[in-house]
């Protein structure tokens, strides 16, 4: 039985060392999503304070 993460030779798998950089449009979309989430959380916090 092969162990999880092992290749057919029985040697452990090595993690990929090359990171893929996200595109500028992906970063802009993520930034916009996080800003919306931040605004929503601030509003919820302010409602709970009262």
C-alpha positions in Angstrom: 0.0 0.0 0.0 1.4 3.4 -1.0 1.5 6.1 1.5 -0.2 9.4 0.8 2.2 11.8 -0.9 4.6 9.1 -2.0 5.6 8.5 -5.6 5.8 5.0 -7.2 9.5 4.8 -6.3 8.7 5.3 -2.6 10.4 8.6 -2.3 8.5 11.4 -0.6 7.1 14.2 -2.9 8.8 17.5 -2.8 6.6 20.7 -2.7 6.7 22.9 -5.7 9.2 25.7 -5.3 7.9 27.9 -8.1 5.1 30.2 -6.9 2.8 31.6 -9.6 2.3 35.3 -9.2 -1.3 36.5 -9.4 -2.1 38.8 -12.3 -2.7 42.5 -11.6 -6.4 42.1 -12.3 -6.7 39.2 -9.8 -5.0 41.4 -7.2 -7.3 44.3 -7.9 -10.4 42.1 -7.7 -9.1 40.6 -4.4 -8.4 44.1 -3.0 -11.9 45.3 -3.9 -13.4 42.2 -2.3 -11.4 42.8 0.9 -12.4 46.4 1.0 -16.1 45.5 0.7 -15.7 42.9 3.4 -13.9 45.4 5.6 -16.7 48.0 5.2 -19.3 45.3 6.0 -17.5 44.2 9.1 -17.0 47.8 10.3 -20.8 48.4 9.9 -21.6 45.2 11.8 -19.2 46.3 14.6 -20.7 49.7 14.8 -24.2 48.2 15.0 -23.2 46.0 17.8 -21.6 48.9 19.7 -24.9 50.7 20.1 
